[in-house]
Amino acid sequence: MKSNITLIFEKCIDEELNNYSPKMDVDVDDIKEIVPDFLLRKELPIPNVPEIEIVRHFINLSHKNYGVDTGIYPLGSCTMKYNPKISEIVERLPNFSQVHPLQDENLGSIELLYKTSKLLGEITGMEGFSLQPAAGAHGELAGLLIMKKYFEYKGIKKDKIIVPDSAHGTNPASAKMAGFSIIELKSNEKGEVPLEHLKYVMQEGDVAGIMLTNPNTFGIFDRHIKEITQIVHDNGGLCYYDGANLNPILGICRPGDMGFDIVHLNLHKTFATPHGGGGPGSGPIGVTNELSPFLPEPCIISIKNGLVCKESNDKSIGRIKAFWGNFGVIVRAYAYILALGADGLKRVGQMAVLNANYLRVLLQKKYYLPFKRLCQHEFVISDKNMANNITTEDIAKRILDFGVYAPTIYFPLVIQGALMVEPTETEPKRSLDNFIDIMEKIYEEAQSNPEVLRNSPHNTPIKRLDAVLAARKPVLHD
Ligand SMILES: *Cc1c(COP(=O)(O)O)cnc(C)c1O
């Protein structure tokens, strides 16, 4: 007779094992019938390794990795912020993680998509939304295809688009892919769009509009944004807002109110999905009422007795992604927006700007700052002031020795030796102060001991990589 204790242990162990390797839900005999014998392996060469070695192997690997959960990740333009774990938990609820898009009964998924579209519409001031695009650049492409189709529909030939030199690099690439030729607009000395030049170019007639990254890659909010959209509209163009970096304006102002016709967001930057690591992303696009019929299909619309999926509109640019987009990312965004609420989202905006300006003001004491003004969520410094020809790469590599991640380097291209710093709203003051200490120490080292910078990093598993060789001849596996 087994004691109670033994029974409890057995039950717990059973449950625990079930968590690690769920029981098969097919019968072994069935498999034998379905799968031909020659395809079935008789033996599996699983290495015979003690548990402790496996544990150590994976734990050591995880220690070689760096992430937002390890420390500050001030990678400008990428918004490497801390994302609350509650969004992960919600995303894994079986009703969301175990559904198939072809299932009849969708257990609330369609409703979640519809409500997320409405919330994003409210946040951006746009009428229609599509959640299909799988990334920021994918949203840009979809938005520009809408712009193209809109003019085709109106029978107006417009095949050029204005992209300021302060735009994110994906903007001109997406415009080119959508079949536009690009007119690059050089920013003025304040880092903003030169209005007179914009007027002049827009008058050419065949210009479809402008694609504006705002805040731009200098971290600057263009103070003449309403004049920009006015000039473009007065000349029959449309305005595209690259809202991948929405953090600083969240809950404060909206692209729709600034006069934009199309906007894309990066849910995998602003709305609770980690960016980077090549994981799935989501780049929803929002448009005005007039452009809504051109959105990708299928669309979800609300009718009297519920929600339906509609796919029958000849103005639509068509499908741009299988099914409904990267659903898990959208679930996280929905949970995040509801958890924070309107006040919480506004605080995200305020904190993103406060943190960036705190760093900017203290770093500009030593480092060269091309645009001396209030920034948004990020700002750019450069290696211009560094002693002994210490370069941006030296600075970035040395930062790694102090156990933190480096800012984005050599971007934007128009600022020589750029270091683009984005602390994000989730970084505590203590961590910002630590980053400033590191940067000040590096500035001193450039004067007193430049060799230590040139030979850095000293403490990482891998030293400086040959970036050219790595790009030309990548070794993708052992
Ligand atoms: C990140 C980013 C993009 C591109 O987003 P992806 O998801 O990487 O394609 C576009 N514009 C801006 C301003 C960005 O920061």
The ligand as a Tripos MOL2 file, in Angstrom:
@<TRIPOS>MOLECULE
LIG
   15    15     1     0     0
SMALL
NO_CHARGES

@<TRIPOS>ATOM
      1 C1         12.3110   50.4940  -37.3210 C.3       1 LIG1
      2 C2         11.8350   51.5350  -38.2290 C.ar      1 LIG1
      3 C3         11.2810   51.2160  -39.4810 C.ar      1 LIG1
      4 C4         11.2520   49.8250  -40.0690 C.3       1 LIG1
      5 O1         10.5970   48.8920  -39.2830 O.3       1 LIG1
      6 P1         10.8660   47.3190  -39.5040 P.3       1 LIG1
      7 O2          9.8480   46.6420  -38.6850 O.co2     1 LIG1
      8 O3         12.2750   47.0680  -39.0460 O.co2     1 LIG1
      9 O4         10.6970   47.0370  -40.9640 O.co2     1 LIG1
     10 C5         10.8010   52.2630  -40.2500 C.ar      1 LIG1
     11 N1         10.8770   53.5340  -39.8300 N.ar      1 LIG1
     12 C6         11.4110   53.8780  -38.6360 C.ar      1 LIG1
     13 C7         11.4500   55.3160  -38.2170 C.3       1 LIG1
     14 C8         11.9150   52.8940  -37.8000 C.ar      1 LIG1
     15 O5         12.4670   53.2400  -36.6280 O.3       1 LIG1
@<TRIPOS>BOND
     1     1     2 1
     2     2     3 ar
     3     2    14 ar
     4     3     4 1
     5     3    10 ar
     6     4     5 1
     7     5     6 1
     8     6     7 2
     9     6     8 1
    10     6     9 1
    11    10    11 ar
    12    11    12 ar
    13    12    13 1
    14    12    14 ar
    15    14    15 1
@<TRIPOS>SUBSTRUCTURE
     1 LIG1         1 GROUP 0 **** ****
